[in-house]
Amino acid sequence: MFSEVLHFLINIIFSLFGIALIVRAWIYAIRLHPFNPYSQAVLRTTNWLVNPIRTVIGPGKRIDWPSLVACWLTALVFLLLSVLALSGQLPPVQSVLPILLTALLTMLKWTFNLILWITLIQAILSWVNPLAPVMPVLQTLTAPLLDPIRRILPNLGGLDLSPLVLLVLAQVAMMVLQQFTFSLFGV
């Protein structure tokens, strides 16, 4: 019972922090203004890990490599702590390569989970409170994902089905990644 509670807490803490690192990389990629209060919250939350990595690995033109490396390290520690909490021991040395790959897949799961939630929150807010202060940020974050879908879907007038399509695609991707991760490492 205690190990399950501990694993639950580890999952929540590391998932939220990993998602914050993905948001940081996403903010960098779309060039969201760094003085935006939401950007500031993400930057302040993640600076302690990203800034030391930034001294070794520089960011690219559109990709914030230090944030992604920090996210991968977070996923790696999450997996190791999860195995330790559930089994009481660290995984064997021969499983190092699967663990490294599983950390990458965990990052992808967090990314698709983030896409799902941001899209869902934006869709709900567009019905309930389209003038909410967070809406411009959500629209800026989701526009690169929704615009290609909008170009493919037929124009239905005032009905935009692109968020629904993105939600379905993100959910399917998470299901595939979950199955692949479980078959690879059992997590």
Secondary structure, DSSP 4 states (H G I P E B T S, - for coil): -HHHHHHHHHHHHHHHHHHHHHHHHHHHHHT--TTSHHHHHHHHHHHHHHHHHHTTS---SS--HHHHHHHHHHHHHHHHHHHHHHHSSPPPGGGHHHHHHHHHHHHHHHHHHHHHHHHHHHHHHHHH-TT-TTHHHHHHHHHHHHHHHHHHSPPBTTB--HHHHHHHHHHHHHHHHHHHHHHHH--
